[in-house]
Amino acid sequence: MFDLDGTLLTGDSTSIWMIDCIRNSLWRTAIAIAGLPFALPLALYAPSRRIGGSIFLWIATVGLTEP
């Protein structure tokens, strides 16, 4: 579930979901830690925020299949 207008959750539900996906898998956690020095500065710097976020989204979803 994604709450883009803030009616159900106060905060960023997408970030919470991505963090949960990464934490629930040991190999995703390892990939996220390895990519942190590269992706985190991109995610924090406004002009490249989309690129950094896309890297973390890929890490959270790589290998997932539709239910």
CHARMM-style PDB file with segment names, atoms N, HN, CA, C and O in Angstrom:
ATOM      1  N   MET     1       0.845  -1.158   0.000  1.00  0.00      PROA
ATOM      2  CA  MET     1       0.000   0.000   0.000  1.00  0.00      PROA
ATOM      3  C   MET     1       0.897   1.229   0.000  1.00  0.00      PROA
ATOM      4  O   MET     1       1.872   1.298   0.749  1.00  0.00      PROA
ATOM      5  N   PHE     2       0.570   2.173  -0.823  1.00  0.00      PROA
ATOM      6  HN  PHE     2      -0.222   2.117  -1.432  1.00  0.00      PROA
ATOM      7  CA  PHE     2       1.296   3.422  -0.889  1.00  0.00      PROA
ATOM      8  C   PHE     2       0.322   4.566  -0.616  1.00  0.00      PROA
ATOM      9  O   PHE     2      -0.713   4.680  -1.274  1.00  0.00      PROA
ATOM     10  N   ASP     3       0.656   5.405   0.352  1.00  0.00      PROA
ATOM     11  HN  ASP     3       1.496   5.313   0.886  1.00  0.00      PROA
ATOM     12  CA  ASP     3      -0.188   6.528   0.743  1.00  0.00      PROA
ATOM     13  C   ASP     3       0.489   7.807   0.264  1.00  0.00      PROA
ATOM     14  O   ASP     3       1.234   8.441   1.012  1.00  0.00      PROA
ATOM     15  N   LEU     4       0.229   8.179  -0.977  1.00  0.00      PROA
ATOM     16  HN  LEU     4      -0.376   7.664  -1.585  1.00  0.00      PROA
ATOM     17  CA  LEU     4       0.924   9.318  -1.564  1.00  0.00      PROA
ATOM     18  C   LEU     4       0.367  10.666  -1.136  1.00  0.00      PROA
ATOM     19  O   LEU     4       1.056  11.679  -1.257  1.00  0.00      PROA
ATOM     20  N   ASP     5      -0.864  10.702  -0.639  1.00  0.00      PROA
ATOM     21  HN  ASP     5      -1.423   9.879  -0.540  1.00  0.00      PROA
ATOM     22  CA  ASP     5      -1.423  11.989  -0.241  1.00  0.00      PROA
ATOM     23  C   ASP     5      -1.430  12.212   1.270  1.00  0.00      PROA
ATOM     24  O   ASP     5      -1.875  13.264   1.730  1.00  0.00      PROA
ATOM     25  N   GLY     6      -0.948  11.248   2.047  1.00  0.00      PROA
ATOM     26  HN  GLY     6      -0.586  10.394   1.673  1.00  0.00      PROA
ATOM     27  CA  GLY     6      -0.814  11.431   3.486  1.00  0.00      PROA
ATOM     28  C   GLY     6      -2.088  11.256   4.282  1.00  0.00      PROA
ATOM     29  O   GLY     6      -2.149  11.698   5.429  1.00  0.00      PROA
ATOM     30  N   THR     7      -3.104  10.632   3.722  1.00  0.00      PROA
ATOM     31  HN  THR     7      -3.054  10.273   2.790  1.00  0.00      PROA
ATOM     32  CA  THR     7      -4.353  10.470   4.464  1.00  0.00      PROA
ATOM     33  C   THR     7      -4.305   9.310   5.444  1.00  0.00      PROA
ATOM     34  O   THR     7      -4.992   9.340   6.465  1.00  0.00      PROA
ATOM     35  N   LEU     8      -3.503   8.284   5.155  1.00  0.00      PROA
ATOM     36  HN  LEU     8      -2.944   8.259   4.326  1.00  0.00      PROA
ATOM     37  CA  LEU     8      -3.428   7.124   6.039  1.00  0.00      PROA
ATOM     38  C   LEU     8      -2.198   7.140   6.939  1.00  0.00      PROA
ATOM     39  O   LEU     8      -2.270   6.750   8.105  1.00  0.00      PROA
ATOM     40  N   LEU     9      -1.098   7.582   6.408  1.00  0.00      PROA
ATOM     41  HN  LEU     9      -1.040   7.898   5.461  1.00  0.00      PROA
ATOM     42  CA  LEU     9       0.166   7.602   7.141  1.00  0.00      PROA
ATOM     43  C   LEU     9       0.765   8.998   7.110  1.00  0.00      PROA
ATOM     44  O   LEU     9       0.659   9.708   6.110  1.00  0.00      PROA
ATOM     45  N   THR    10       1.387   9.380   8.197  1.00  0.00      PROA
ATOM     46  HN  THR    10       1.473   8.803   9.009  1.00  0.00      PROA
ATOM     47  CA  THR    10       2.148  10.623   8.180  1.00  0.00      PROA
ATOM     48  C   THR    10       3.605  10.233   8.025  1.00  0.00      PROA
ATOM     49  O   THR    10       4.227   9.739   8.966  1.00  0.00      PROA
ATOM     50  N   GLY    11       4.133  10.450   6.873  1.00  0.00      PROA
ATOM     51  HN  GLY    11       3.628  10.851   6.109  1.00  0.00      PROA
ATOM     52  CA  GLY    11       5.508  10.065   6.588  1.00  0.00      PROA
ATOM     53  C   GLY    11       5.592   9.432   5.218  1.00  0.00      PROA
ATOM     54  O   GLY    11       4.610   9.391   4.477  1.00  0.00      PROA
ATOM     55  N   ASP    12       6.749   8.950   4.896  1.00  0.00      PROA
ATOM     56  HN  ASP    12       7.547   8.984   5.498  1.00  0.00      PROA
ATOM     57  CA  ASP    12       7.006   8.386   3.583  1.00  0.00      PROA
ATOM     58  C   ASP    12       6.868   6.871   3.644  1.00  0.00      PROA
ATOM     59  O   ASP    12       7.784   6.179   4.088  1.00  0.00      PROA
ATOM     60  N   SER    13       5.729   6.356   3.201  1.00  0.00      PROA
ATOM     61  HN  SER    13       4.985   6.918   2.840  1.00  0.00      PROA
ATOM     62  CA  SER    13       5.490   4.917   3.255  1.00  0.00      PROA
ATOM     63  C   SER    13       6.383   4.158   2.278  1.00  0.00      PROA
ATOM     64  O   SER    13       6.695   2.992   2.519  1.00  0.00      PROA
ATOM     65  N   THR    14       6.800   4.786   1.190  1.00  0.00      PROA
ATOM     66  HN  THR    14       6.547   5.733   0.995  1.00  0.00      PROA
ATOM     67  CA  THR    14       7.673   4.124   0.231  1.00  0.00      PROA
ATOM     68  C   THR    14       9.034   3.844   0.851  1.00  0.00      PROA
ATOM     69  O   THR    14       9.582   2.756   0.675  1.00  0.00      PROA
ATOM     70  N   SER    15       9.580   4.804   1.568  1.00  0.00      PROA
ATOM     71  HN  SER    15       9.135   5.688   1.711  1.00  0.00      PROA
ATOM     72  CA  SER    15      10.868   4.599   2.226  1.00  0.00      PROA
ATOM     73  C   SER    15      10.781   3.497   3.273  1.00  0.00      PROA
ATOM     74  O   SER    15      11.679   2.662   3.377  1.00  0.00      PROA
ATOM     75  N   ILE    16       9.707   3.496   4.043  1.00  0.00      PROA
ATOM     76  HN  ILE    16       8.977   4.174   3.958  1.00  0.00      PROA
ATOM     77  CA  ILE    16       9.519   2.465   5.056  1.00  0.00      PROA
ATOM     78  C   ILE    16       9.457   1.091   4.399  1.00  0.00      PROA
ATOM     79  O   ILE    16      10.070   0.142   4.887  1.00  0.00      PROA
ATOM     80  N   TRP    17       8.718   0.978   3.290  1.00  0.00      PROA
ATOM     81  HN  TRP    17       8.220   1.749   2.893  1.00  0.00      PROA
ATOM     82  CA  TRP    17       8.595  -0.284   2.573  1.00  0.00      PROA
ATOM     83  C   TRP    17       9.945  -0.741   2.018  1.00  0.00      PROA
ATOM     84  O   TRP    17      10.289  -1.918   2.119  1.00  0.00      PROA
ATOM     85  N   MET    18      10.715   0.188   1.431  1.00  0.00      PROA
ATOM     86  HN  MET    18      10.435   1.145   1.348  1.00  0.00      PROA
ATOM     87  CA  MET    18      12.017  -0.180   0.877  1.00  0.00      PROA
ATOM     88  C   MET    18      12.973  -0.629   1.966  1.00  0.00      PROA
ATOM     89  O   MET    18      13.699  -1.607   1.784  1.00  0.00      PROA
ATOM     90  N   ILE    19      12.986   0.064   3.091  1.00  0.00      PROA
ATOM     91  HN  ILE    19      12.396   0.858   3.238  1.00  0.00      PROA
ATOM     92  CA  ILE    19      13.853  -0.321   4.201  1.00  0.00      PROA
ATOM     93  C   ILE    19      13.478  -1.702   4.716  1.00  0.00      PROA
ATOM     94  O   ILE    19      14.359  -2.509   5.012  1.00  0.00      PROA
ATOM     95  N   ASP    20      12.186  -1.985   4.827  1.00  0.00      PROA
ATOM     96  HN  ASP    20      11.471  -1.330   4.587  1.00  0.00      PROA
ATOM     97  CA  ASP    20      11.739  -3.308   5.262  1.00  0.00      PROA
ATOM     98  C   ASP    20      12.174  -4.390   4.279  1.00  0.00      PROA
ATOM     99  O   ASP    20      12.625  -5.458   4.696  1.00  0.00      PROA
ATOM    100  N   CYS    21      12.046  -4.128   2.990  1.00  0.00      PROA
ATOM    101  HN  CYS    21      11.680  -3.261   2.652  1.00  0.00      PROA
ATOM    102  CA  CYS    21      12.474  -5.105   1.977  1.00  0.00      PROA
ATOM    103  C   CYS    21      13.973  -5.380   2.093  1.00  0.00      PROA
ATOM    104  O   CYS    21      14.405  -6.528   1.990  1.00  0.00      PROA
ATOM    105  N   ILE    22      14.749  -4.347   2.303  1.00  0.00      PROA
ATOM    106  HN  ILE    22      14.398  -3.414   2.387  1.00  0.00      PROA
ATOM    107  CA  ILE    22      16.203  -4.508   2.405  1.00  0.00      PROA
ATOM    108  C   ILE    22      16.562  -5.237   3.698  1.00  0.00      PROA
ATOM    109  O   ILE    22      17.420  -6.119   3.683  1.00  0.00      PROA
ATOM    110  N   ARG    23      15.928  -4.892   4.804  1.00  0.00      PROA
ATOM    111  HN  ARG    23      15.230  -4.176   4.816  1.00  0.00      PROA
ATOM    112  CA  ARG    23      16.230  -5.531   6.091  1.00  0.00      PROA
ATOM    113  C   ARG    23      15.824  -6.995   6.143  1.00  0.00      PROA
ATOM    114  O   ARG    23      16.444  -7.779   6.862  1.00  0.00      PROA
ATOM    115  N   ASN    24      14.795  -7.378   5.394  1.00  0.00      PROA
ATOM    116  HN  ASN    24      14.291  -6.741   4.810  1.00  0.00      PROA
ATOM    117  CA  ASN    24      14.295  -8.749   5.448  1.00  0.00      PROA
ATOM    118  C   ASN    24      15.136  -9.738   4.658  1.00  0.00      PROA
ATOM    119  O   ASN    24      14.849 -10.935   4.681  1.00  0.00      PROA
ATOM    120  N   SER    25      16.147  -9.283   3.972  1.00  0.00      PROA
ATOM    121  HN  SER    25      16.380  -8.310   3.953  1.00  0.00      PROA
ATOM    122  CA  SER    25      16.991 -10.164   3.170  1.00  0.00      PROA
ATOM    123  C   SER    25      18.458  -9.865   3.470  1.00  0.00      PROA
ATOM    124  O   SER    25      18.909  -8.726   3.352  1.00  0.00      PROA
ATOM    125  N   LEU    26      19.183 -10.889   3.854  1.00  0.00      PROA
ATOM    126  HN  LEU    26      18.816 -11.814   3.951  1.00  0.00      PROA
ATOM    127  CA  LEU    26      20.596 -10.701   4.196  1.00  0.00      PROA
ATOM    128  C   LEU    26      21.403 -10.231   2.993  1.00  0.00      PROA
ATOM    129  O   LEU    26      22.256  -9.353   3.124  1.00  0.00      PROA
ATOM    130  N   TRP    27      21.140 -10.812   1.814  1.00  0.00      PROA
ATOM    131  HN  TRP    27      20.447 -11.525   1.708  1.00  0.00      PROA
ATOM    132  CA  TRP    27      21.928 -10.407   0.652  1.00  0.00      PROA
ATOM    133  C   TRP    27      21.551  -9.014   0.173  1.00  0.00      PROA
ATOM    134  O   TRP    27      22.409  -8.301  -0.347  1.00  0.00      PROA
ATOM    135  N   ARG    28      20.293  -8.601   0.331  1.00  0.00      PROA
ATOM    136  HN  ARG    28      19.596  -9.180   0.753  1.00  0.00      PROA
ATOM    137  CA  ARG    28      19.922  -7.218  -0.014  1.00  0.00      PROA
ATOM    138  C   ARG    28      20.583  -6.234   0.944  1.00  0.00      PROA
ATOM    139  O   ARG    28      21.021  -5.158   0.536  1.00  0.00      PROA
ATOM    140  N   THR    29      20.650  -6.607   2.218  1.00  0.00      PROA
ATOM    141  HN  THR    29      20.293  -7.481   2.550  1.00  0.00      PROA
ATOM    142  CA  THR    29      21.326  -5.758   3.200  1.00  0.00      PROA
ATOM    143  C   THR    29      22.795  -5.591   2.840  1.00  0.00      PROA
ATOM    144  O   THR    29      23.338  -4.489   2.919  1.00  0.00      PROA
ATOM    145  N   ALA    30      23.437  -6.687   2.443  1.00  0.00      PROA
ATOM    146  HN  ALA    30      22.995  -7.582   2.379  1.00  0.00      PROA
ATOM    147  CA  ALA    30      24.852  -6.619   2.056  1.00  0.00      PROA
ATOM    148  C   ALA    30      25.053  -5.731   0.830  1.00  0.00      PROA
ATOM    149  O   ALA    30      25.999  -4.945   0.782  1.00  0.00      PROA
ATOM    150  N   ILE    31      24.170  -5.851  -0.158  1.00  0.00      PROA
ATOM    151  HN  ILE    31      23.401  -6.490  -0.119  1.00  0.00      PROA
ATOM    152  CA  ILE    31      24.263  -5.013  -1.359  1.00  0.00      PROA
ATOM    153  C   ILE    31      24.036  -3.545  -0.996  1.00  0.00      PROA
ATOM    154  O   ILE    31      24.729  -2.664  -1.505  1.00  0.00      PROA
ATOM    155  N   ALA    32      23.061  -3.282  -0.113  1.00  0.00      PROA
ATOM    156  HN  ALA    32      22.498  -3.998   0.300  1.00  0.00      PROA
ATOM    157  CA  ALA    32      22.777  -1.900   0.293  1.00  0.00      PROA
ATOM    158  C   ALA    32      23.963  -1.295   1.032  1.00  0.00      PROA
ATOM    159  O   ALA    32      24.302  -0.132   0.816  1.00  0.00      PROA
ATOM    160  N   ILE    33      24.587  -2.069   1.892  1.00  0.00      PROA
ATOM    161  HN  ILE    33      24.311  -3.015   2.067  1.00  0.00      PROA
ATOM    162  CA  ILE    33      25.752  -1.567   2.634  1.00  0.00      PROA
ATOM    163  C   ILE    33      26.907  -1.292   1.671  1.00  0.00      PROA
ATOM    164  O   ILE    33      27.602  -0.284   1.796  1.00  0.00      PROA
ATOM    165  N   ALA    34      27.107  -2.196   0.709  1.00  0.00      PROA
ATOM    166  HN  ALA    34      26.542  -3.015   0.607  1.00  0.00      PROA
ATOM    167  CA  ALA    34      28.185  -1.997  -0.260  1.00  0.00      PROA
ATOM    168  C   ALA    34      27.925  -0.778  -1.149  1.00  0.00      PROA
ATOM    169  O   ALA    34      28.864  -0.080  -1.532  1.00  0.00      PROA
ATOM    170  N   GLY    35      26.672  -0.521  -1.474  1.00  0.00      PROA
ATOM    171  HN  GLY    35      25.909  -1.088  -1.163  1.00  0.00      PROA
ATOM    172  CA  GLY    35      26.341   0.611  -2.342  1.00  0.00      PROA
ATOM    173  C   GLY    35      26.132   1.922  -1.613  1.00  0.00      PROA
ATOM    174  O   GLY    35      25.972   2.966  -2.245  1.00  0.00      PROA
ATOM    175  N   LEU    36      26.132   1.881  -0.295  1.00  0.00      PROA
ATOM    176  HN  LEU    36      26.262   1.033   0.219  1.00  0.00      PROA
ATOM    177  CA  LEU    36      25.866   3.066   0.505  1.00  0.00      PROA
ATOM    178  C   LEU    36      26.811   4.235   0.222  1.00  0.00      PROA
ATOM    179  O   LEU    36      26.336   5.364   0.101  1.00  0.00      PROA
ATOM    180  N   PRO    37      28.128   4.020   0.111  1.00  0.00      PROA
ATOM    181  CA  PRO    37      29.013   5.169  -0.151  1.00  0.00      PROA
ATOM    182  C   PRO    37      28.735   5.863  -1.485  1.00  0.00      PROA
ATOM    183  O   PRO    37      29.016   7.051  -1.645  1.00  0.00      PROA
ATOM    184  N   PHE    38      28.187   5.123  -2.429  1.00  0.00      PROA
ATOM    185  HN  PHE    38      27.959   4.158  -2.300  1.00  0.00      PROA
ATOM    186  CA  PHE    38      27.891   5.711  -3.738  1.00  0.00      PROA
ATOM    187  C   PHE    38      26.472   6.278  -3.806  1.00  0.00      PROA
ATOM    188  O   PHE    38      26.267   7.393  -4.285  1.00  0.00      PROA
ATOM    189  N   ALA    39      25.492   5.506  -3.324  1.00  0.00      PROA
ATOM    190  HN  ALA    39      25.658   4.600  -2.934  1.00  0.00      PROA
ATOM    191  CA  ALA    39      24.080   5.876  -3.501  1.00  0.00      PROA
ATOM    192  C   ALA    39      23.599   6.920  -2.493  1.00  0.00      PROA
ATOM    193  O   ALA    39      22.770   7.763  -2.836  1.00  0.00      PROA
ATOM    194  N   LEU    40      24.095   6.880  -1.274  1.00  0.00      PROA
ATOM    195  HN  LEU    40      24.768   6.195  -0.996  1.00  0.00      PROA
ATOM    196  CA  LEU    40      23.611   7.823  -0.256  1.00  0.00      PROA
ATOM    197  C   LEU    40      23.897   9.280  -0.613  1.00  0.00      PROA
ATOM    198  O   LEU    40      22.992  10.108  -0.502  1.00  0.00      PROA
ATOM    199  N   PRO    41      25.114   9.632  -1.036  1.00  0.00      PROA
ATOM    200  CA  PRO    41      25.325  11.037  -1.433  1.00  0.00      PROA
ATOM    201  C   PRO    41      24.416  11.464  -2.589  1.00  0.00      PROA
ATOM    202  O   PRO    41      23.958  12.606  -2.634  1.00  0.00      PROA
ATOM    203  N   LEU    42      24.156  10.539  -3.524  1.00  0.00      PROA
ATOM    204  HN  LEU    42      24.528   9.612  -3.487  1.00  0.00      PROA
ATOM    205  CA  LEU    42      23.250  10.863  -4.621  1.00  0.00      PROA
ATOM    206  C   LEU    42      21.836  11.106  -4.107  1.00  0.00      PROA
ATOM    207  O   LEU    42      21.146  12.008  -4.581  1.00  0.00      PROA
ATOM    208  N   ALA    43      21.405  10.299  -3.136  1.00  0.00      PROA
ATOM    209  HN  ALA    43      21.966   9.565  -2.751  1.00  0.00      PROA
ATOM    210  CA  ALA    43      20.051  10.426  -2.594  1.00  0.00      PROA
ATOM    211  C   ALA    43      19.897  11.693  -1.750  1.00  0.00      PROA
ATOM    212  O   ALA    43      18.796  12.234  -1.652  1.00  0.00      PROA
ATOM    213  N   LEU    44      20.960  12.162  -1.155  1.00  0.00      PROA
ATOM    214  HN  LEU    44      21.854  11.723  -1.235  1.00  0.00      PROA
ATOM    215  CA  LEU    44      20.886  13.340  -0.296  1.00  0.00      PROA
ATOM    216  C   LEU    44      21.034  14.652  -1.057  1.00  0.00      PROA
ATOM    217  O   LEU    44      20.586  15.691  -0.572  1.00  0.00      PROA
ATOM    218  N   TYR    45      21.647  14.631  -2.227  1.00  0.00      PROA
ATOM    219  HN  TYR    45      22.012  13.786  -2.620  1.00  0.00      PROA
ATOM    220  CA  TYR    45      21.879  15.829  -3.027  1.00  0.00      PROA
ATOM    221  C   TYR    45      20.694  16.014  -3.976  1.00  0.00      PROA
ATOM    222  O   TYR    45      20.436  15.152  -4.816  1.00  0.00      PROA
ATOM    223  N   ALA    46      19.985  17.114  -3.851  1.00  0.00      PROA
ATOM    224  HN  ALA    46      20.195  17.814  -3.169  1.00  0.00      PROA
ATOM    225  CA  ALA    46      18.710  17.326  -4.544  1.00  0.00      PROA
ATOM    226  C   ALA    46      18.733  17.054  -6.056  1.00  0.00      PROA
ATOM    227  O   ALA    46      17.842  16.361  -6.546  1.00  0.00      PROA
ATOM    228  N   PRO    47      19.712  17.568  -6.814  1.00  0.00      PROA
ATOM    229  CA  PRO    47      19.665  17.325  -8.261  1.00  0.00      PROA
ATOM    230  C   PRO    47      19.796  15.844  -8.656  1.00  0.00      PROA
ATOM    231  O   PRO    47      19.329  15.452  -9.726  1.00  0.00      PROA
ATOM    232  N   SER    48      20.414  15.035  -7.821  1.00  0.00      PROA
ATOM    233  HN  SER    48      20.794  15.354  -6.952  1.00  0.00      PROA
ATOM    234  CA  SER    48      20.602  13.621  -8.170  1.00  0.00      PROA
ATOM    235  C   SER    48      19.789  12.694  -7.272  1.00  0.00      PROA
ATOM    236  O   SER    48      20.046  11.491  -7.229  1.00  0.00      PROA
ATOM    237  N   ARG    49      18.817  13.241  -6.560  1.00  0.00      PROA
ATOM    238  HN  ARG    49      18.608  14.218  -6.595  1.00  0.00      PROA
ATOM    239  CA  ARG    49      18.017  12.457  -5.621  1.00  0.00      PROA
ATOM    240  C   ARG    49      17.302  11.290  -6.293  1.00  0.00      PROA
ATOM    241  O   ARG    49      17.196  10.211  -5.709  1.00  0.00      PROA
ATOM    242  N   ARG    50      16.818  11.491  -7.501  1.00  0.00      PROA
ATOM    243  HN  ARG    50      16.904  12.367  -7.976  1.00  0.00      PROA
ATOM    244  CA  ARG    50      16.116  10.411  -8.222  1.00  0.00      PROA
ATOM    245  C   ARG    50      17.041   9.235  -8.509  1.00  0.00      PROA
ATOM    246  O   ARG    50      16.627   8.080  -8.407  1.00  0.00      PROA
ATOM    247  N   ILE    51      18.273   9.518  -8.861  1.00  0.00      PROA
ATOM    248  HN  ILE    51      18.609  10.456  -8.944  1.00  0.00      PROA
ATOM    249  CA  ILE    51      19.227   8.451  -9.166  1.00  0.00      PROA
ATOM    250  C   ILE    51      19.533   7.646  -7.909  1.00  0.00      PROA
ATOM    251  O   ILE    51      19.513   6.415  -7.936  1.00  0.00      PROA
ATOM    252  N   GLY    52      19.814   8.338  -6.809  1.00  0.00      PROA
ATOM    253  HN  GLY    52      19.830   9.338  -6.787  1.00  0.00      PROA
ATOM    254  CA  GLY    52      20.090   7.649  -5.544  1.00  0.00      PROA
ATOM    255  C   GLY    52      18.905   6.834  -5.074  1.00  0.00      PROA
ATOM    256  O   GLY    52      19.066   5.698  -4.627  1.00  0.00      PROA
ATOM    257  N   GLY    53      17.714   7.405  -5.173  1.00  0.00      PROA
ATOM    258  HN  GLY    53      17.583   8.327  -5.536  1.00  0.00      PROA
ATOM    259  CA  GLY    53      16.507   6.678  -4.784  1.00  0.00      PROA
ATOM    260  C   GLY    53      16.264   5.473  -5.670  1.00  0.00      PROA
ATOM    261  O   GLY    53      15.818   4.430  -5.193  1.00  0.00      PROA
ATOM    262  N   SER    54      16.554   5.608  -6.959  1.00  0.00      PROA
ATOM    263  HN  SER    54      16.917   6.456  -7.347  1.00  0.00      PROA
ATOM    264  CA  SER    54      16.385   4.493  -7.887  1.00  0.00      PROA
ATOM    265  C   SER    54      17.335   3.344  -7.567  1.00  0.00      PROA
ATOM    266  O   SER    54      16.974   2.176  -7.718  1.00  0.00      PROA
ATOM    267  N   ILE    55      18.533   3.669  -7.132  1.00  0.00      PROA
ATOM    268  HN  ILE    55      18.826   4.618  -7.009  1.00  0.00      PROA
ATOM    269  CA  ILE    55      19.487   2.625  -6.753  1.00  0.00      PROA
ATOM    270  C   ILE    55      18.954   1.844  -5.563  1.00  0.00      PROA
ATOM    271  O   ILE    55      18.981   0.614  -5.568  1.00  0.00      PROA
ATOM    272  N   PHE    56      18.467   2.547  -4.541  1.00  0.00      PROA
ATOM    273  HN  PHE    56      18.445   3.547  -4.537  1.00  0.00      PROA
ATOM    274  CA  PHE    56      17.923   1.861  -3.371  1.00  0.00      PROA
ATOM    275  C   PHE    56      16.646   1.097  -3.724  1.00  0.00      PROA
ATOM    276  O   PHE    56      16.406   0.023  -3.173  1.00  0.00      PROA
ATOM    277  N   LEU    57      15.827   1.627  -4.628  1.00  0.00      PROA
ATOM    278  HN  LEU    57      16.022   2.499  -5.076  1.00  0.00      PROA
ATOM    279  CA  LEU    57      14.629   0.914  -5.059  1.00  0.00      PROA
ATOM    280  C   LEU    57      15.004  -0.378  -5.784  1.00  0.00      PROA
ATOM    281  O   LEU    57      14.371  -1.412  -5.572  1.00  0.00      PROA
ATOM    282  N   TRP    58      16.017  -0.326  -6.629  1.00  0.00      PROA
ATOM    283  HN  TRP    58      16.531   0.515  -6.801  1.00  0.00      PROA
ATOM    284  CA  TRP    58      16.469  -1.524  -7.319  1.00  0.00      PROA
ATOM    285  C   TRP    58      16.962  -2.562  -6.316  1.00  0.00      PROA
ATOM    286  O   TRP    58      16.634  -3.743  -6.429  1.00  0.00      PROA
ATOM    287  N   ILE    59      17.748  -2.124  -5.338  1.00  0.00      PROA
ATOM    288  HN  ILE    59      18.014  -1.164  -5.246  1.00  0.00      PROA
ATOM    289  CA  ILE    59      18.257  -3.051  -4.328  1.00  0.00      PROA
ATOM    290  C   ILE    59      17.092  -3.693  -3.568  1.00  0.00      PROA
ATOM    291  O   ILE    59      17.125  -4.887  -3.273  1.00  0.00      PROA
ATOM    292  N   ALA    60      16.078  -2.910  -3.257  1.00  0.00      PROA
ATOM    293  HN  ALA    60      16.051  -1.939  -3.497  1.00  0.00      PROA
ATOM    294  CA  ALA    60      14.929  -3.433  -2.478  1.00  0.00      PROA
ATOM    295  C   ALA    60      14.086  -4.404  -3.280  1.00  0.00      PROA
ATOM    296  O   ALA    60      13.440  -5.275  -2.698  1.00  0.00      PROA
ATOM    297  N   THR    61      14.071  -4.280  -4.610  1.00  0.00      PROA
ATOM    298  HN  THR    61      14.596  -3.572  -5.083  1.00  0.00      PROA
ATOM    299  CA  THR    61      13.135  -5.071  -5.404  1.00  0.00      PROA
ATOM    300  C   THR    61      13.783  -6.091  -6.330  1.00  0.00      PROA
ATOM    301  O   THR    61      13.067  -6.883  -6.944  1.00  0.00      PROA
ATOM    302  N   VAL    62      15.078  -6.107  -6.455  1.00  0.00      PROA
ATOM    303  HN  VAL    62      15.659  -5.464  -5.957  1.00  0.00      PROA
ATOM    304  CA  VAL    62      15.719  -7.041  -7.382  1.00  0.00      PROA
ATOM    305  C   VAL    62      15.387  -8.487  -6.957  1.00  0.00      PROA
ATOM    306  O   VAL    62      15.541  -8.862  -5.795  1.00  0.00      PROA
ATOM    307  N   GLY    63      14.947  -9.246  -7.896  1.00  0.00      PROA
ATOM    308  HN  GLY    63      14.822  -8.942  -8.840  1.00  0.00      PROA
ATOM    309  CA  GLY    63      14.625 -10.636  -7.633  1.00  0.00      PROA
ATOM    310  C   GLY    63      13.231 -10.913  -7.097  1.00  0.00      PROA
ATOM    311  O   GLY    63      12.844 -12.072  -6.949  1.00  0.00      PROA
ATOM    312  N   LEU    64      12.471  -9.864  -6.804  1.00  0.00      PROA
ATOM    313  HN  LEU    64      12.785  -8.922  -6.924  1.00  0.00      PROA
ATOM    314  CA  LEU    64      11.112 -10.070  -6.322  1.00  0.00      PROA
ATOM    315  C   LEU    64      10.219 -10.458  -7.496  1.00  0.00      PROA
ATOM    316  O   LEU    64      10.419  -9.997  -8.620  1.00  0.00      PROA
ATOM    317  N   THR    65       9.238 -11.303  -7.225  1.00  0.00      PROA
ATOM    318  HN  THR    65       9.075 -11.677  -6.312  1.00  0.00      PROA
ATOM    319  CA  THR    65       8.274 -11.674  -8.239  1.00  0.00      PROA
ATOM    320  C   THR    65       6.891 -11.249  -7.770  1.00  0.00      PROA
ATOM    321  O   THR    65       6.664 -11.054  -6.576  1.00  0.00      PROA
ATOM    322  N   GLU    66       5.982 -11.108  -8.702  1.00  0.00      PROA
ATOM    323  HN  GLU    66       6.166 -11.266  -9.672  1.00  0.00      PROA
ATOM    324  CA  GLU    66       4.619 -10.741  -8.345  1.00  0.00      PROA
ATOM    325  C   GLU    66       3.949 -11.910  -7.633  1.00  0.00      PROA
ATOM    326  O   GLU    66       4.177 -13.064  -7.995  1.00  0.00      PROA
ATOM    327  N   PRO    67       3.130 -11.629  -6.631  1.00  0.00      PROA
ATOM    328  CA  PRO    67       2.469 -12.740  -5.909  1.00  0.00      PROA
ATOM    329  C   PRO    67       1.409 -13.432  -6.739  1.00  0.00      PROA
ATOM    330  OT1 PRO    67       0.775 -14.376  -6.267  1.00  0.00      PROA
TER     331      PRO     67
END
